[in-house]
Amino acid sequence: ISSLQVYIIQVSVGNHQWTVKHRYSDFHDLHEKLVSEKKIDKNLLPPKKIIGKNSKSLVEKRQKELEVYLQTLLVKFPVTAPKVLSHFLHFDLYVS
């Protein structure tokens, strides 16, 4: 049985900072919705890798890539984030 990898991502918007915890599949689901609803680049999300997916170096590299992915989305939607992105980032809990 392989362990599930959860990525802990630091999010910052303005003066607010918090962390979100998601599996890669959560990022993939978010990305699919944004591609279909908001026409973002389908190649923006780091690819899913199968071989060695739980090695420490790969996990760290993917975590950084996922942070960059979220930062890119926040830059792309500077005023109003799409509802699916706001929910993913737990905006309702942290940004008033």
C-alpha positions as CSV (number, residue, x, y, z in Angstrom):
1,I,0.0,0.0,0.0
2,S,1.5,3.3,-1.0
3,S,1.1,6.3,1.3
4,L,-0.8,9.3,0.1
5,Q,1.2,12.5,-0.3
6,V,-0.3,15.7,1.0
7,Y,1.3,18.9,-0.1
8,I,1.4,21.8,2.4
9,I,1.4,25.0,0.5
10,Q,1.9,28.5,1.9
11,V,-0.6,31.0,0.5
12,S,-0.2,34.8,0.8
13,V,-2.6,37.4,-0.4
14,G,-1.9,41.0,0.7
15,N,-1.1,40.9,4.3
16,H,-2.7,37.5,4.9
17,Q,-0.7,34.3,5.0
18,W,-1.9,30.7,5.7
19,T,-1.3,27.2,4.6
20,V,-3.5,24.8,2.6
21,K,-3.1,21.0,2.5
22,H,-4.1,19.1,-0.6
23,R,-3.2,16.0,-2.5
24,Y,-2.0,16.2,-6.1
25,S,-5.4,14.9,-7.2
26,D,-7.0,17.9,-5.6
27,F,-4.8,20.2,-7.7
28,H,-5.6,18.2,-10.8
29,D,-9.4,18.5,-10.1
30,L,-9.0,22.3,-9.6
31,H,-7.0,22.6,-12.7
32,E,-9.5,20.7,-14.9
33,K,-12.3,23.0,-13.7
34,L,-10.2,26.2,-14.3
35,V,-9.2,25.0,-17.8
36,S,-12.8,24.3,-18.8
37,E,-14.4,27.4,-17.0
38,K,-11.7,30.0,-17.2
39,K,-9.6,28.8,-20.2
40,I,-6.3,28.8,-18.4
41,D,-3.3,27.1,-20.0
42,K,-3.8,23.3,-19.6
43,N,0.0,23.0,-19.3
44,L,0.3,25.2,-16.3
45,L,-0.1,22.4,-13.7
46,P,3.1,20.4,-13.1
47,P,2.7,16.9,-14.7
48,K,1.8,13.9,-12.6
49,K,4.9,11.6,-12.3
50,I,4.5,8.0,-11.5
51,I,8.0,6.6,-11.0
52,G,9.6,7.5,-7.7
53,K,6.6,9.7,-6.8
54,N,7.2,9.5,-3.1
55,S,10.9,10.1,-3.1
56,K,11.8,13.0,-0.8
57,S,13.5,15.1,-3.5
58,L,10.6,14.6,-5.9
59,V,8.0,15.5,-3.2
60,E,10.0,18.7,-2.4
61,K,10.3,19.6,-6.1
62,R,6.6,19.1,-6.8
63,Q,5.6,21.1,-3.7
64,K,7.6,24.1,-5.0
65,E,6.0,23.6,-8.5
66,L,2.6,23.5,-6.9
67,E,3.3,26.7,-4.9
68,V,4.4,28.4,-8.2
69,Y,1.2,27.1,-9.8
70,L,-1.0,28.7,-7.2
71,Q,1.0,31.9,-7.2
72,T,0.5,32.1,-11.0
73,L,-3.2,31.6,-10.6
74,L,-3.4,34.4,-8.0
75,V,-1.6,36.7,-10.4
76,K,-3.9,35.7,-13.2
77,F,-7.0,36.5,-11.1
78,P,-5.8,39.6,-9.1
79,V,-9.2,41.0,-8.3
80,T,-11.7,38.2,-8.0
81,A,-10.6,34.6,-7.9
82,P,-12.9,32.0,-9.5
83,K,-15.2,30.4,-6.9
84,V,-13.5,27.0,-7.3
85,L,-10.1,28.6,-6.6
86,S,-11.4,30.6,-3.6
87,H,-12.8,27.4,-2.2
88,F,-9.5,25.5,-2.8
89,L,-7.5,28.1,-1.0
90,H,-10.0,28.5,1.8
91,F,-10.4,32.2,1.2
92,D,-13.7,32.1,3.2
93,L,-11.7,31.2,6.3
94,Y,-8.9,33.7,6.0
95,V,-9.7,36.7,3.8
96,S,-12.4,39.0,4.9
